[in-house]
């Protein structure tokens, strides 16, 4: 893995970690009414999506280990360009159910 790919994976890990800290002990109704929390989580998801986009360019073999890469980049695009139609329930589901799995994948690659 090249240094650029490793940097992007570290960016993904850091942003994922931040979302975990931001949402720890929160539930969806709390998330839904907290504008600052939603903005912070969406910002970190945008970073994750952009880092995956750049990871794909930096090292296609590494990016191939993430079958949902295009969906992740698509969510980033929705947050950034379709900000007025973000599905908050979907965002919450991603944070609660998909990012923990992503953490394991990213950490495994960074440990190599």
Gaussian input, Z-matrix of N, CA and C with variables (Angstrom, degrees):
# hf/3-21g

backbone

0 1
 N
 C     1     B1
 C     2     B2     1     A1
 N     3     B3     2     A2     1     D1
 C     4     B4     3     A3     2     D2
 C     5     B5     4     A4     3     D3
 N     6     B6     5     A5     4     D4
 C     7     B7     6     A6     5     D5
 C     8     B8     7     A7     6     D6
 N     9     B9     8     A8     7     D7
 C    10    B10     9     A9     8     D8
 C    11    B11    10    A10     9     D9
 N    12    B12    11    A11    10    D10
 C    13    B13    12    A12    11    D11
 C    14    B14    13    A13    12    D12
 N    15    B15    14    A14    13    D13
 C    16    B16    15    A15    14    D14
 C    17    B17    16    A16    15    D15
 N    18    B18    17    A17    16    D16
 C    19    B19    18    A18    17    D17
 C    20    B20    19    A19    18    D18
 N    21    B21    20    A20    19    D19
 C    22    B22    21    A21    20    D20
 C    23    B23    22    A22    21    D21
 N    24    B24    23    A23    22    D22
 C    25    B25    24    A24    23    D23
 C    26    B26    25    A25    24    D24
 N    27    B27    26    A26    25    D25
 C    28    B28    27    A27    26    D26
 C    29    B29    28    A28    27    D27
 N    30    B30    29    A29    28    D28
 C    31    B31    30    A30    29    D29
 C    32    B32    31    A31    30    D30
 N    33    B33    32    A32    31    D31
 C    34    B34    33    A33    32    D32
 C    35    B35    34    A34    33    D33
 N    36    B36    35    A35    34    D34
 C    37    B37    36    A36    35    D35
 C    38    B38    37    A37    36    D36
 N    39    B39    38    A38    37    D37
 C    40    B40    39    A39    38    D38
 C    41    B41    40    A40    39    D39
 N    42    B42    41    A41    40    D40
 C    43    B43    42    A42    41    D41
 C    44    B44    43    A43    42    D42
 N    45    B45    44    A44    43    D43
 C    46    B46    45    A45    44    D44
 C    47    B47    46    A46    45    D45
 N    48    B48    47    A47    46    D46
 C    49    B49    48    A48    47    D47
 C    50    B50    49    A49    48    D48
 N    51    B51    50    A50    49    D49
 C    52    B52    51    A51    50    D50
 C    53    B53    52    A52    51    D51
 N    54    B54    53    A53    52    D52
 C    55    B55    54    A54    53    D53
 C    56    B56    55    A55    54    D54
 N    57    B57    56    A56    55    D55
 C    58    B58    57    A57    56    D56
 C    59    B59    58    A58    57    D57
 N    60    B60    59    A59    58    D58
 C    61    B61    60    A60    59    D59
 C    62    B62    61    A61    60    D60
 N    63    B63    62    A62    61    D61
 C    64    B64    63    A63    62    D62
 C    65    B65    64    A64    63    D63
 N    66    B66    65    A65    64    D64
 C    67    B67    66    A66    65    D65
 C    68    B68    67    A67    66    D66
 N    69    B69    68    A68    67    D67
 C    70    B70    69    A69    68    D68
 C    71    B71    70    A70    69    D69
 N    72    B72    71    A71    70    D70
 C    73    B73    72    A72    71    D71
 C    74    B74    73    A73    72    D72
 N    75    B75    74    A74    73    D73
 C    76    B76    75    A75    74    D74
 C    77    B77    76    A76    75    D75
 N    78    B78    77    A77    76    D76
 C    79    B79    78    A78    77    D77
 C    80    B80    79    A79    78    D78
 N    81    B81    80    A80    79    D79
 C    82    B82    81    A81    80    D80
 C    83    B83    82    A82    81    D81
 N    84    B84    83    A83    82    D82
 C    85    B85    84    A84    83    D83
 C    86    B86    85    A85    84    D84
 N    87    B87    86    A86    85    D85
 C    88    B88    87    A87    86    D86
 C    89    B89    88    A88    87    D87
 N    90    B90    89    A89    88    D88
 C    91    B91    90    A90    89    D89
 C    92    B92    91    A91    90    D90
 N    93    B93    92    A92    91    D91
 C    94    B94    93    A93    92    D92
 C    95    B95    94    A94    93    D93
 N    96    B96    95    A95    94    D94
 C    97    B97    96    A96    95    D95
 C    98    B98    97    A97    96    D96
 N    99    B99    98    A98    97    D97
 C   100   B100    99    A99    98    D98
 C   101   B101   100   A100    99    D99
 N   102   B102   101   A101   100   D100
 C   103   B103   102   A102   101   D101
 C   104   B104   103   A103   102   D102
 N   105   B105   104   A104   103   D103
 C   106   B106   105   A105   104   D104
 C   107   B107   106   A106   105   D105
 N   108   B108   107   A107   106   D106
 C   109   B109   108   A108   107   D107
 C   110   B110   109   A109   108   D108
 N   111   B111   110   A110   109   D109
 C   112   B112   111   A111   110   D110
 C   113   B113   112   A112   111   D111
 N   114   B114   113   A113   112   D112
 C   115   B115   114   A114   113   D113
 C   116   B116   115   A115   114   D114
 N   117   B117   116   A116   115   D115
 C   118   B118   117   A117   116   D116
 C   119   B119   118   A118   117   D117
 N   120   B120   119   A119   118   D118
 C   121   B121   120   A120   119   D119
 C   122   B122   121   A121   120   D120
 N   123   B123   122   A122   121   D121
 C   124   B124   123   A123   122   D122
 C   125   B125   124   A124   123   D123
 N   126   B126   125   A125   124   D124
 C   127   B127   126   A126   125   D125
 C   128   B128   127   A127   126   D126
 N   129   B129   128   A128   127   D127
 C   130   B130   129   A129   128   D128
 C   131   B131   130   A130   129   D129
 N   132   B132   131   A131   130   D130
 C   133   B133   132   A132   131   D131
 C   134   B134   133   A133   132   D132
 N   135   B135   134   A134   133   D133
 C   136   B136   135   A135   134   D134
 C   137   B137   136   A136   135   D135
 N   138   B138   137   A137   136   D136
 C   139   B139   138   A138   137   D137
 C   140   B140   139   A139   138   D138
 N   141   B141   140   A140   139   D139
 C   142   B142   141   A141   140   D140
 C   143   B143   142   A142   141   D141
 N   144   B144   143   A143   142   D142
 C   145   B145   144   A144   143   D143
 C   146   B146   145   A145   144   D144
 N   147   B147   146   A146   145   D145
 C   148   B148   147   A147   146   D146
 C   149   B149   148   A148   147   D147
 N   150   B150   149   A149   148   D148
 C   151   B151   150   A150   149   D149
 C   152   B152   151   A151   150   D150
 N   153   B153   152   A152   151   D151
 C   154   B154   153   A153   152   D152
 C   155   B155   154   A154   153   D153
 N   156   B156   155   A155   154   D154
 C   157   B157   156   A156   155   D155
 C   158   B158   157   A157   156   D156
 N   159   B159   158   A158   157   D157
 C   160   B160   159   A159   158   D158
 C   161   B161   160   A160   159   D159
 N   162   B162   161   A161   160   D160
 C   163   B163   162   A162   161   D161
 C   164   B164   163   A163   162   D162
 N   165   B165   164   A164   163   D163
 C   166   B166   165   A165   164   D164
 C   167   B167   166   A166   165   D165
 N   168   B168   167   A167   166   D166
 C   169   B169   168   A168   167   D167
 C   170   B170   169   A169   168   D168
 N   171   B171   170   A170   169   D169
 C   172   B172   171   A171   170   D170
 C   173   B173   172   A172   171   D171
 N   174   B174   173   A173   172   D172
 C   175   B175   174   A174   173   D173
 C   176   B176   175   A175   174   D174
 N   177   B177   176   A176   175   D175
 C   178   B178   177   A177   176   D176
 C   179   B179   178   A178   177   D177
 N   180   B180   179   A179   178   D178
 C   181   B181   180   A180   179   D179
 C   182   B182   181   A181   180   D180
 N   183   B183   182   A182   181   D181
 C   184   B184   183   A183   182   D182
 C   185   B185   184   A184   183   D183
 N   186   B186   185   A185   184   D184
 C   187   B187   186   A186   185   D185
 C   188   B188   187   A187   186   D186
 N   189   B189   188   A188   187   D187
 C   190   B190   189   A189   188   D188
 C   191   B191   190   A190   189   D189
 N   192   B192   191   A191   190   D190
 C   193   B193   192   A192   191   D191
 C   194   B194   193   A193   192   D192
 N   195   B195   194   A194   193   D193
 C   196   B196   195   A195   194   D194
 C   197   B197   196   A196   195   D195
 N   198   B198   197   A197   196   D196
 C   199   B199   198   A198   197   D197
 C   200   B200   199   A199   198   D198
 N   201   B201   200   A200   199   D199
 C   202   B202   201   A201   200   D200
 C   203   B203   202   A202   201   D201
 N   204   B204   203   A203   202   D202
 C   205   B205   204   A204   203   D203
 C   206   B206   205   A205   204   D204
 N   207   B207   206   A206   205   D205
 C   208   B208   207   A207   206   D206
 C   209   B209   208   A208   207   D207
 N   210   B210   209   A209   208   D208
 C   211   B211   210   A210   209   D209
 C   212   B212   211   A211   210   D210
 N   213   B213   212   A212   211   D211
 C   214   B214   213   A213   212   D212
 C   215   B215   214   A214   213   D213
 N   216   B216   215   A215   214   D214
 C   217   B217   216   A216   215   D215
 C   218   B218   217   A217   216   D216
 N   219   B219   218   A218   217   D217
 C   220   B220   219   A219   218   D218
 C   221   B221   220   A220   219   D219
 N   222   B222   221   A221   220   D220
 C   223   B223   222   A222   221   D221
 C   224   B224   223   A223   222   D222
 N   225   B225   224   A224   223   D223
 C   226   B226   225   A225   224   D224
 C   227   B227   226   A226   225   D225
 N   228   B228   227   A227   226   D226
 C   229   B229   228   A228   227   D227
 C   230   B230   229   A229   228   D228
 N   231   B231   230   A230   229   D229
 C   232   B232   231   A231   230   D230
 C   233   B233   232   A232   231   D231
 N   234   B234   233   A233   232   D232
 C   235   B235   234   A234   233   D233
 C   236   B236   235   A235   234   D234
 N   237   B237   236   A236   235   D235
 C   238   B238   237   A237   236   D236
 C   239   B239   238   A238   237   D237
 N   240   B240   239   A239   238   D238
 C   241   B241   240   A240   239   D239
 C   242   B242   241   A241   240   D240
 N   243   B243   242   A242   241   D241
 C   244   B244   243   A243   242   D242
 C   245   B245   244   A244   243   D243
 N   246   B246   245   A245   244   D244
 C   247   B247   246   A246   245   D245
 C   248   B248   247   A247   246   D246
 N   249   B249   248   A248   247   D247
 C   250   B250   249   A249   248   D248
 C   251   B251   250   A250   249   D249
 N   252   B252   251   A251   250   D250
 C   253   B253   252   A252   251   D251
 C   254   B254   253   A253   252   D252
 N   255   B255   254   A254   253   D253
 C   256   B256   255   A255   254   D254
 C   257   B257   256   A256   255   D255
 N   258   B258   257   A257   256   D256
 C   259   B259   258   A258   257   D257
 C   260   B260   259   A259   258   D258
 N   261   B261   260   A260   259   D259
 C   262   B262   261   A261   260   D260
 C   263   B263   262   A262   261   D261
 N   264   B264   263   A263   262   D262
 C   265   B265   264   A264   263   D263
 C   266   B266   265   A265   264   D264
 N   267   B267   266   A266   265   D265
 C   268   B268   267   A267   266   D266
 C   269   B269   268   A268   267   D267
 N   270   B270   269   A269   268   D268
 C   271   B271   270   A270   269   D269
 C   272   B272   271   A271   270   D270
 N   273   B273   272   A272   271   D271
 C   274   B274   273   A273   272   D272
 C   275   B275   274   A274   273   D273
 N   276   B276   275   A275   274   D274
 C   277   B277   276   A276   275   D275
 C   278   B278   277   A277   276   D276
 N   279   B279   278   A278   277   D277
 C   280   B280   279   A279   278   D278
 C   281   B281   280   A280   279   D279
 N   282   B282   281   A281   280   D280
 C   283   B283   282   A282   281   D281
 C   284   B284   283   A283   282   D282
 N   285   B285   284   A284   283   D283
 C   286   B286   285   A285   284   D284
 C   287   B287   286   A286   285   D285
 N   288   B288   287   A287   286   D286
 C   289   B289   288   A288   287   D287
 C   290   B290   289   A289   288   D288
 N   291   B291   290   A290   289   D289
 C   292   B292   291   A291   290   D290
 C   293   B293   292   A292   291   D291
 N   294   B294   293   A293   292   D292
 C   295   B295   294   A294   293   D293
 C   296   B296   295   A295   294   D294
 N   297   B297   296   A296   295   D295
 C   298   B298   297   A297   296   D296
 C   299   B299   298   A298   297   D297
 N   300   B300   299   A299   298   D298
 C   301   B301   300   A300   299   D299
 C   302   B302   301   A301   300   D300
 N   303   B303   302   A302   301   D301
 C   304   B304   303   A303   302   D302
 C   305   B305   304   A304   303   D303
 N   306   B306   305   A305   304   D304
 C   307   B307   306   A306   305   D305
 C   308   B308   307   A307   306   D306
 N   309   B309   308   A308   307   D307
 C   310   B310   309   A309   308   D308
 C   311   B311   310   A310   309   D309
 N   312   B312   311   A311   310   D310
 C   313   B313   312   A312   311   D311
 C   314   B314   313   A313   312   D312
 N   315   B315   314   A314   313   D313
 C   316   B316   315   A315   314   D314
 C   317   B317   316   A316   315   D315
 N   318   B318   317   A317   316   D316
 C   319   B319   318   A318   317   D317
 C   320   B320   319   A319   318   D318
 N   321   B321   320   A320   319   D319
 C   322   B322   321   A321   320   D320
 C   323   B323   322   A322   321   D321
 N   324   B324   323   A323   322   D322
 C   325   B325   324   A324   323   D323
 C   326   B326   325   A325   324   D324
 N   327   B327   326   A326   325   D325
 C   328   B328   327   A327   326   D326
 C   329   B329   328   A328   327   D327
 N   330   B330   329   A329   328   D328
 C   331   B331   330   A330   329   D329
 C   332   B332   331   A331   330   D330
 N   333   B333   332   A332   331   D331
 C   334   B334   333   A333   332   D332
 C   335   B335   334   A334   333   D333

   B1=1.4565
   B2=1.5277
   B3=1.3288
   B4=1.4625
   B5=1.5255
   B6=1.3136
   B7=1.4664
   B8=1.5275
   B9=1.3253
   B10=1.4705
   B11=1.5313
   B12=1.3212
   B13=1.4666
   B14=1.5229
   B15=1.3232
   B16=1.4642
   B17=1.5257
   B18=1.3394
   B19=1.4718
   B20=1.5228
   B21=1.3259
   B22=1.4613
   B23=1.5227
   B24=1.3259
   B25=1.4655
   B26=1.5312
   B27=1.3222
   B28=1.4665
   B29=1.5305
   B30=1.3506
   B31=1.4708
   B32=1.5265
   B33=1.3312
   B34=1.4685
   B35=1.5246
   B36=1.3239
   B37=1.4650
   B38=1.5279
   B39=1.3210
   B40=1.4673
   B41=1.5288
   B42=1.3296
   B43=1.4656
   B44=1.5259
   B45=1.3115
   B46=1.4631
   B47=1.5226
   B48=1.3186
   B49=1.4519
   B50=1.5171
   B51=1.3136
   B52=1.4649
   B53=1.5210
   B54=1.3257
   B55=1.4740
   B56=1.5177
   B57=1.3232
   B58=1.4579
   B59=1.5205
   B60=1.3291
   B61=1.4704
   B62=1.5231
   B63=1.3213
   B64=1.4660
   B65=1.5238
   B66=1.3233
   B67=1.4608
   B68=1.5276
   B69=1.3103
   B70=1.4717
   B71=1.5299
   B72=1.3239
   B73=1.4517
   B74=1.5152
   B75=1.3176
   B76=1.4693
   B77=1.5223
   B78=1.3199
   B79=1.4594
   B80=1.5308
   B81=1.3176
   B82=1.4669
   B83=1.5226
   B84=1.3374
   B85=1.4703
   B86=1.5315
   B87=1.3270
   B88=1.4694
   B89=1.5216
   B90=1.3223
   B91=1.4645
   B92=1.5229
   B93=1.3036
   B94=1.4604
   B95=1.5315
   B96=1.3118
   B97=1.4736
   B98=1.5317
   B99=1.3190
   B100=1.4658
   B101=1.5304
   B102=1.3021
   B103=1.4711
   B104=1.5279
   B105=1.3233
   B106=1.4604
   B107=1.5290
   B108=1.3235
   B109=1.4593
   B110=1.5254
   B111=1.3222
   B112=1.4708
   B113=1.5303
   B114=1.3225
   B115=1.4710
   B116=1.5297
   B117=1.3294
   B118=1.4614
   B119=1.5251
   B120=1.3218
   B121=1.4630
   B122=1.5246
   B123=1.3147
   B124=1.4667
   B125=1.5208
   B126=1.3224
   B127=1.4678
   B128=1.5202
   B129=1.3157
   B130=1.4686
   B131=1.5254
   B132=1.3281
   B133=1.4739
   B134=1.5243
   B135=1.3100
   B136=1.4664
   B137=1.5281
   B138=1.3240
   B139=1.4684
   B140=1.5231
   B141=1.3202
   B142=1.4624
   B143=1.5282
   B144=1.3258
   B145=1.4603
   B146=1.5129
   B147=1.3143
   B148=1.4701
   B149=1.5232
   B150=1.3227
   B151=1.4619
   B152=1.5312
   B153=1.3233
   B154=1.4697
   B155=1.5301
   B156=1.3086
   B157=1.4538
   B158=1.5282
   B159=1.3147
   B160=1.4602
   B161=1.5267
   B162=1.3238
   B163=1.4595
   B164=1.5205
   B165=1.3009
   B166=1.4668
   B167=1.5229
   B168=1.3223
   B169=1.4651
   B170=1.5267
   B171=1.3195
   B172=1.4675
   B173=1.5253
   B174=1.3336
   B175=1.4599
   B176=1.5314
   B177=1.3088
   B178=1.4699
   B179=1.5268
   B180=1.3250
   B181=1.4650
   B182=1.5297
   B183=1.3105
   B184=1.4644
   B185=1.5251
   B186=1.3143
   B187=1.4647
   B188=1.5227
   B189=1.3192
   B190=1.4635
   B191=1.5250
   B192=1.3142
   B193=1.4636
   B194=1.5335
   B195=1.3269
   B196=1.4614
   B197=1.5273
   B198=1.3318
   B199=1.4644
   B200=1.5255
   B201=1.3223
   B202=1.4700
   B203=1.5237
   B204=1.3292
   B205=1.4551
   B206=1.5254
   B207=1.2995
   B208=1.4710
   B209=1.5283
   B210=1.3297
   B211=1.4712
   B212=1.5187
   B213=1.3210
   B214=1.4658
   B215=1.5247
   B216=1.3162
   B217=1.4679
   B218=1.5304
   B219=1.3226
   B220=1.4645
   B221=1.5251
   B222=1.3399
   B223=1.4613
   B224=1.5256
   B225=1.3080
   B226=1.4672
   B227=1.5204
   B228=1.3144
   B229=1.4617
   B230=1.5287
   B231=1.3239
   B232=1.4656
   B233=1.5261
   B234=1.3186
   B235=1.4669
   B236=1.5265
   B237=1.3175
   B238=1.4663
   B239=1.5294
   B240=1.3236
   B241=1.4640
   B242=1.5271
   B243=1.3206
   B244=1.4625
   B245=1.5150
   B246=1.3126
   B247=1.4645
   B248=1.5238
   B249=1.3119
   B250=1.4615
   B251=1.5270
   B252=1.3310
   B253=1.4624
   B254=1.5289
   B255=1.3236
   B256=1.4622
   B257=1.5261
   B258=1.2981
   B259=1.4606
   B260=1.5278
   B261=1.3173
   B262=1.4646
   B263=1.5248
   B264=1.3265
   B265=1.4673
   B266=1.5244
   B267=1.3202
   B268=1.4575
   B269=1.5250
   B270=1.3221
   B271=1.4641
   B272=1.5191
   B273=1.3229
   B274=1.4626
   B275=1.5295
   B276=1.3157
   B277=1.4621
   B278=1.5245
   B279=1.3120
   B280=1.4640
   B281=1.5269
   B282=1.3124
   B283=1.4728
   B284=1.5279
   B285=1.3123
   B286=1.4599
   B287=1.5303
   B288=1.3281
   B289=1.4607
   B290=1.5210
   B291=1.2970
   B292=1.4661
   B293=1.5204
   B294=1.3182
   B295=1.4648
   B296=1.5286
   B297=1.3386
   B298=1.4685
   B299=1.5365
   B300=1.3125
   B301=1.4650
   B302=1.5288
   B303=1.3088
   B304=1.4594
   B305=1.5254
   B306=1.3163
   B307=1.4673
   B308=1.5203
   B309=1.3220
   B310=1.4619
   B311=1.5231
   B312=1.3327
   B313=1.4601
   B314=1.5278
   B315=1.3146
   B316=1.4677
   B317=1.5254
   B318=1.3216
   B319=1.4532
   B320=1.5173
   B321=1.3264
   B322=1.4590
   B323=1.5259
   B324=1.3197
   B325=1.4704
   B326=1.5276
   B327=1.3148
   B328=1.4611
   B329=1.5245
   B330=1.3207
   B331=1.4665
   B332=1.5187
   B333=1.3159
   B334=1.4881
   B335=1.5006
   A1=107.44
   A2=114.93
   A3=118.41
   A4=111.76
   A5=115.76
   A6=120.93
   A7=112.28
   A8=117.08
   A9=120.30
   A10=110.75
   A11=116.77
   A12=120.64
   A13=110.72
   A14=117.01
   A15=121.08
   A16=110.61
   A17=117.25
   A18=120.62
   A19=110.29
   A20=117.82
   A21=120.75
   A22=111.27
   A23=117.05
   A24=119.95
   A25=110.57
   A26=117.31
   A27=120.64
   A28=109.96
   A29=117.25
   A30=120.48
   A31=111.02
   A32=116.07
   A33=121.24
   A34=109.69
   A35=116.68
   A36=120.70
   A37=111.06
   A38=116.59
   A39=120.35
   A40=111.69
   A41=116.96
   A42=120.80
   A43=110.56
   A44=117.04
   A45=121.05
   A46=110.27
   A47=117.08
   A48=121.23
   A49=111.62
   A50=116.46
   A51=120.66
   A52=110.82
   A53=117.62
   A54=118.94
   A55=110.45
   A56=116.34
   A57=119.74
   A58=112.04
   A59=115.93
   A60=119.40
   A61=111.13
   A62=116.81
   A63=121.02
   A64=111.91
   A65=116.44
   A66=120.43
   A67=113.60
   A68=117.59
   A69=120.87
   A70=109.97
   A71=115.60
   A72=121.49
   A73=115.04
   A74=117.39
   A75=121.47
   A76=109.58
   A77=115.55
   A78=120.87
   A79=107.96
   A80=115.62
   A81=118.76
   A82=113.25
   A83=120.40
   A84=118.41
   A85=112.92
   A86=116.98
   A87=119.72
   A88=110.93
   A89=115.56
   A90=120.56
   A91=110.79
   A92=115.43
   A93=121.77
   A94=112.74
   A95=118.14
   A96=120.65
   A97=113.23
   A98=117.58
   A99=121.19
   A100=110.12
   A101=115.88
   A102=121.58
   A103=112.03
   A104=116.99
   A105=119.82
   A106=111.15
   A107=117.34
   A108=121.28
   A109=110.36
   A110=116.57
   A111=119.74
   A112=110.52
   A113=116.55
   A114=120.39
   A115=110.79
   A116=116.35
   A117=120.00
   A118=111.36
   A119=116.80
   A120=120.94
   A121=110.03
   A122=116.96
   A123=119.56
   A124=111.12
   A125=117.82
   A126=121.01
   A127=110.22
   A128=117.30
   A129=120.52
   A130=111.33
   A131=118.00
   A132=120.13
   A133=110.61
   A134=117.47
   A135=120.61
   A136=110.22
   A137=116.91
   A138=120.62
   A139=109.96
   A140=117.46
   A141=121.06
   A142=109.87
   A143=117.29
   A144=120.80
   A145=112.46
   A146=117.16
   A147=120.23
   A148=110.68
   A149=117.36
   A150=119.97
   A151=110.77
   A152=117.01
   A153=119.61
   A154=111.06
   A155=116.93
   A156=120.81
   A157=110.12
   A158=116.41
   A159=120.66
   A160=112.17
   A161=116.90
   A162=120.60
   A163=110.51
   A164=115.78
   A165=120.64
   A166=110.49
   A167=116.76
   A168=121.00
   A169=111.85
   A170=116.33
   A171=120.77
   A172=113.00
   A173=116.66
   A174=119.88
   A175=109.22
   A176=115.01
   A177=120.58
   A178=111.79
   A179=117.98
   A180=119.56
   A181=111.19
   A182=117.67
   A183=120.73
   A184=109.79
   A185=115.71
   A186=119.17
   A187=111.94
   A188=117.90
   A189=121.37
   A190=112.52
   A191=118.19
   A192=121.17
   A193=112.07
   A194=116.85
   A195=122.16
   A196=109.33
   A197=118.08
   A198=120.60
   A199=113.76
   A200=118.78
   A201=121.03
   A202=112.45
   A203=116.70
   A204=120.37
   A205=112.41
   A206=118.44
   A207=120.88
   A208=111.01
   A209=117.49
   A210=119.99
   A211=111.24
   A212=116.16
   A213=120.78
   A214=109.96
   A215=116.20
   A216=120.54
   A217=109.60
   A218=117.05
   A219=120.94
   A220=112.19
   A221=116.43
   A222=118.81
   A223=109.98
   A224=116.46
   A225=120.25
   A226=109.93
   A227=116.62
   A228=120.59
   A229=111.60
   A230=116.35
   A231=120.03
   A232=110.28
   A233=116.92
   A234=120.96
   A235=110.65
   A236=116.60
   A237=120.60
   A238=111.94
   A239=117.33
   A240=120.20
   A241=113.46
   A242=116.60
   A243=120.11
   A244=110.07
   A245=115.59
   A246=122.10
   A247=113.58
   A248=116.38
   A249=119.88
   A250=113.13
   A251=116.51
   A252=118.90
   A253=111.94
   A254=116.86
   A255=121.09
   A256=109.21
   A257=116.17
   A258=123.03
   A259=108.08
   A260=116.93
   A261=121.09
   A262=112.19
   A263=117.80
   A264=119.74
   A265=110.66
   A266=117.10
   A267=121.10
   A268=110.40
   A269=116.85
   A270=120.49
   A271=109.88
   A272=117.04
   A273=121.17
   A274=110.67
   A275=117.20
   A276=121.08
   A277=110.96
   A278=116.82
   A279=120.89
   A280=110.25
   A281=115.94
   A282=120.39
   A283=111.07
   A284=117.04
   A285=120.98
   A286=113.55
   A287=117.87
   A288=120.00
   A289=115.74
   A290=117.44
   A291=118.24
   A292=113.35
   A293=116.96
   A294=118.86
   A295=112.82
   A296=120.13
   A297=118.12
   A298=112.58
   A299=117.67
   A300=120.98
   A301=110.33
   A302=115.98
   A303=121.28
   A304=110.23
   A305=116.39
   A306=121.30
   A307=110.32
   A308=116.87
   A309=121.15
   A310=111.21
   A311=116.64
   A312=120.36
   A313=111.28
   A314=116.58
   A315=121.18
   A316=109.95
   A317=118.04
   A318=120.97
   A319=111.78
   A320=117.17
   A321=120.82
   A322=110.79
   A323=117.07
   A324=120.26
   A325=111.35
   A326=116.66
   A327=119.36
   A328=112.20
   A329=117.34
   A330=121.36
   A331=112.41
   A332=117.28
   A333=120.53
   A334=111.46
   D1=133.91
   D2=-179.63
   D3=-80.56
   D4=167.49
   D5=-174.84
   D6=-64.98
   D7=-34.37
   D8=178.82
   D9=-65.63
   D10=-42.47
   D11=177.65
   D12=-63.35
   D13=-41.50
   D14=178.34
   D15=-62.39
   D16=-40.27
   D17=178.27
   D18=-62.55
   D19=-44.41
   D20=-179.93
   D21=-64.03
   D22=-40.11
   D23=176.64
   D24=-63.14
   D25=-38.51
   D26=177.67
   D27=-65.12
   D28=-41.16
   D29=176.37
   D30=-59.28
   D31=-42.53
   D32=178.83
   D33=-63.05
   D34=-46.17
   D35=-179.59
   D36=-61.51
   D37=-43.05
   D38=-178.93
   D39=-65.35
   D40=-44.13
   D41=-179.63
   D42=-67.66
   D43=-38.59
   D44=177.05
   D45=-63.86
   D46=-42.13
   D47=177.82
   D48=-61.46
   D49=-40.99
   D50=179.01
   D51=-62.65
   D52=-42.58
   D53=179.81
   D54=-62.64
   D55=-36.95
   D56=177.69
   D57=-63.94
   D58=-42.49
   D59=178.07
   D60=-66.89
   D61=-40.95
   D62=-178.05
   D63=-63.00
   D64=-37.33
   D65=-171.93
   D66=-101.28
   D67=-0.53
   D68=-179.07
   D69=-57.29
   D70=128.92
   D71=178.36
   D72=76.26
   D73=4.71
   D74=-179.54
   D75=-98.96
   D76=157.78
   D77=172.24
   D78=-120.94
   D79=173.71
   D80=-175.58
   D81=-60.19
   D82=-45.09
   D83=178.81
   D84=-58.48
   D85=-37.44
   D86=176.78
   D87=-66.46
   D88=-42.43
   D89=177.84
   D90=-60.96
   D91=-44.96
   D92=-174.77
   D93=-61.10
   D94=-34.82
   D95=-176.62
   D96=-94.83
   D97=-6.29
   D98=-176.89
   D99=-99.28
   D100=94.98
   D101=-176.54
   D102=-57.82
   D103=-42.15
   D104=-178.47
   D105=-66.07
   D106=-41.17
   D107=178.54
   D108=-63.58
   D109=-45.62
   D110=178.84
   D111=-59.90
   D112=-43.90
   D113=-179.64
   D114=-62.91
   D115=-41.91
   D116=-179.46
   D117=-65.56
   D118=-44.53
   D119=179.67
   D120=-64.54
   D121=-45.14
   D122=179.78
   D123=-62.14
   D124=-37.90
   D125=177.76
   D126=-61.69
   D127=-45.50
   D128=-179.60
   D129=-67.21
   D130=-36.70
   D131=175.79
   D132=-65.89
   D133=-36.20
   D134=176.34
   D135=-64.26
   D136=-40.43
   D137=177.32
   D138=-63.42
   D139=-44.21
   D140=179.08
   D141=-59.52
   D142=-46.30
   D143=-179.86
   D144=-63.02
   D145=-42.93
   D146=179.47
   D147=-68.29
   D148=-38.59
   D149=177.82
   D150=-63.53
   D151=-38.92
   D152=175.61
   D153=-64.98
   D154=-39.87
   D155=177.60
   D156=-59.07
   D157=-44.62
   D158=179.56
   D159=-73.60
   D160=-31.62
   D161=175.63
   D162=-61.54
   D163=-42.56
   D164=179.60
   D165=-58.95
   D166=-39.96
   D167=178.61
   D168=-73.06
   D169=-34.11
   D170=-175.67
   D171=-76.64
   D172=-37.28
   D173=-175.60
   D174=-159.14
   D175=91.85
   D176=-176.19
   D177=-59.91
   D178=-32.56
   D179=-178.72
   D180=-66.68
   D181=-35.81
   D182=177.17
   D183=-70.96
   D184=-44.03
   D185=-177.45
   D186=-64.14
   D187=-25.73
   D188=178.86
   D189=-65.22
   D190=-17.16
   D191=179.01
   D192=-77.55
   D193=-4.39
   D194=-179.29
   D195=-115.39
   D196=91.18
   D197=-175.83
   D198=-62.71
   D199=-21.78
   D200=-179.40
   D201=-98.15
   D202=17.07
   D203=-177.28
   D204=-53.94
   D205=-46.19
   D206=-178.45
   D207=-64.41
   D208=-36.28
   D209=177.02
   D210=-67.03
   D211=-37.78
   D212=179.29
   D213=-64.99
   D214=-45.74
   D215=177.61
   D216=-64.56
   D217=-37.96
   D218=177.57
   D219=-62.37
   D220=-38.76
   D221=177.47
   D222=-65.33
   D223=-40.69
   D224=176.27
   D225=-57.13
   D226=-46.06
   D227=-178.88
   D228=-63.35
   D229=-38.41
   D230=178.10
   D231=-64.70
   D232=-44.35
   D233=-179.55
   D234=-63.00
   D235=-43.63
   D236=-175.25
   D237=-78.77
   D238=-45.55
   D239=-172.84
   D240=-99.63
   D241=-24.40
   D242=-179.25
   D243=-115.82
   D244=39.49
   D245=-174.47
   D246=-51.10
   D247=-27.46
   D248=-176.96
   D249=-84.75
   D250=-1.17
   D251=179.94
   D252=-131.59
   D253=29.75
   D254=177.95
   D255=-72.41
   D256=130.70
   D257=178.25
   D258=-86.73
   D259=103.18
   D260=-175.22
   D261=-64.05
   D262=-32.47
   D263=177.27
   D264=-66.11
   D265=-38.64
   D266=176.94
   D267=-65.52
   D268=-44.13
   D269=177.75
   D270=-57.98
   D271=-47.07
   D272=-179.72
   D273=-61.27
   D274=-41.95
   D275=178.14
   D276=-61.08
   D277=-43.07
   D278=178.59
   D279=-60.66
   D280=-47.57
   D281=-178.37
   D282=-62.68
   D283=-43.08
   D284=-175.26
   D285=-80.17
   D286=-33.96
   D287=-169.82
   D288=-116.45
   D289=-27.12
   D290=-175.68
   D291=-102.23
   D292=-34.89
   D293=-179.71
   D294=-65.41
   D295=-34.65
   D296=175.70
   D297=-60.69
   D298=-36.61
   D299=177.17
   D300=-69.38
   D301=-40.10
   D302=178.09
   D303=-61.26
   D304=-39.02
   D305=178.93
   D306=-54.75
   D307=-47.33
   D308=-178.34
   D309=-62.09
   D310=-44.08
   D311=-179.45
   D312=-63.15
   D313=-46.00
   D314=-177.26
   D315=-66.80
   D316=-44.50
   D317=-179.72
   D318=-62.47
   D319=-38.00
   D320=178.30
   D321=-62.27
   D322=-42.67
   D323=179.23
   D324=-68.39
   D325=-40.52
   D326=179.90
   D327=-67.70
   D328=-26.36
   D329=179.66
   D330=-75.34
   D331=-17.71
   D332=-178.98
   D333=-68.41

